[in-house]
Amino acid sequence: MNILVINCGSSSLKFQVIDTETSNVLAKGLCERIGIDGAITYENVRDNGGKNKKEVTIEDHKKAISLVLDALTDAETGVIKSLDEIGAVGHRIVHGGEKFTSSVIINDEVIEAIREVSDLAPLHNPANLTGVMACKALMPNTPMVGVFDTAFHQTMPAKAYMYAIPKSYYDEYKIRRYGFHGTSHSFVSKQIAAYLGKSPEDLKTIVCHLGNGASVSAVKFGKCVDTSMGLTPLEGLVMGTRSGDLDPAVIEYIAGKENLDASGVLNILNKKSGVQGLSGVSSDFRDLWKGKDEGNEDAALALDVWAYRVAKYIGAYTAAMNGVDVICFTAGVGENDPRSRALVMDYLGYLGITLDEEANNVRGEIAEISTKDSKVKVYVYPTNEELAIANETYALVK
Ligand code: AMP
């Protein structure tokens, strides 16, 4: 079945059409600067059509979806003849709160429920919903599925998701750890089990999703038991521009010194911190390594702080699961950066892990990067959130 996968931000909309029978991407693209001026980039992947970008006024998300549908059915560059060839639409929804523990078929009740949890992701959920509403208006008879970034983590036990603050804040405001990147953690933990010829129920897996945003999860016998992101994606690992874990008292301290309010400081912790903030060089690991190679000590420090934090979480999650069978590296850095993987692996000798340096010299492909005699297997396993959304959508509508 052809599934249209939509990932809608406040001023952008990414899309792919995936044939779930073959897992092939037929077409993909991006609408940018929605509500500002507008541009659509479209690529007919099936026929190697190349990318073409068109500047065009996109006043709202409905217009964006209508441009996407026009491009997909275009006589020359399209990949389908009519919209009937799209079996369903899969929408990425960032926050499902405690209401959504798995993907769901979207109906009016679900739309209302997504709206209700928008408080927890005020920038993301309303934007995601604009994509849902636009598709509903333009393709009223095509089923839609919501796939939540938080859903996979809903199996965490209370001891992992509760913060040690007055319990009334959980009871009244639902303040707790939710975790994000769930679609990726779910996809990689299931795929690696299949790749190893095992059932997820047989494995204790740690998935390290290391991209610009980054998180780790502990997946015990197929269920997530802990993850590093929290109420928001700010907690946990050192990321491209996010600080990850720190003493909350830092917020008041910076606020006082810099004459900022809480949201001003949070903006710094989200957008100007992480390896970017530490290095003053870049949030991109290619730039950090170049900086380090040229003798930039701050770039070297940023890489060290980043790797040390990943290693600490791997240690914590090994303890949480009373062992680990397989560790997976995924996402932009995890898939493409052998040197950053090696920095993390340097800490894992106590688990009986040795890095296979030659095998580690891979980018973007499945590879076993621990030596054959390592007690715990370490893999690079590329994530594919769009394919995961397409598969989840197909599973619900078939
Ligand atoms: P993601 O958020 O998963 O798309 O990851 C994006 C990040 O991956 C970029 O900011 C880079 O830091 C990193 N990345 C992508 N390609 C490479 C590469 N070839 N070498 C090192 N880092 C890379």
Residues whose N, C-alpha, C, O or C-beta is under 5 A from the ligand:
A	BS01	AMP	L210 G211 N212 G213 S283 D284 F285 R286 A331 G332 V333 N336 D337
